[in-house]
Amino acid sequence: MDIEFYDVKNRKKVKVPASQVQKVKYERTTKSGSHQVRYAVKAMLDGVKLTKFVSKDMWDGLDAPMA
């Protein structure tokens, strides 16, 4: 399964195999005090770091290591 990222440096969409991605979870506390969690996958392709924010369902379904 390939995951599609947008390469900002080269301004085009690229596909990365799911075996080469890592899962990341960004957590923060908002100004109002609530807790916010964002789920993402990261990859490195040709020396360019790629990040894509995904839904929790997709994040849970990926069999990738945590970064």
N, C-alpha and C positions, 0 to 999 in steps of 0.2 A: 504494500500500500504506500503510495507516495503522498506527501503533504505539500500543498502549494503555498509558497511564501511569495511576498513581493520584495524584490531586491531593490532597495532605494538607491543604492550607488549606481547600478546599471539600468535602473528604470524599466524593469521588466519582471514578469512572473517567472518563478523557477520552481521546479519540483525536486524535493529531497526525499529519499527513501525513509520510511518510518524507523528503520534500524539506526539511522544517524541522528535522530533528534533526542532531546532531553526535555523532560517536563519541569516546569517552573511554576511556583505559586507565589504571587505577590500579595502580601497582607499589609493593611494599614488601618489606622484609626482616623476617621474623618473629624472635621472640626466640631461636629455635633456630638461626637463621642461614639458613633456606631462603628462596627467592625466591617471592613470591606475586603473581599478576597477576589483577585483576578487570576485566571488560569491561562497559562501560555505554554508554547513549545518553542525551543531554541535550537538552532542548527548553525553550522559553519560550512560555507560553500565558497571555494576559491578565495579564502582569506577574508570573506565578508561575513559578519555576524548577522544572522537572520532571527527575527522574533515574530511570532504570530499569536495573537490572543484568540483563545478558543473557548467553547462552552464547557461547563463542568462535566457534562455527559461525554463529550469527546475526550476530554482530559482523562477522565476515569477509564475510558475504554482503551486508551493507548497503553501498550506494553513497552514503555520506555523508562530509562532510569531517571531519577531526580537529579537536577543539576546542583 
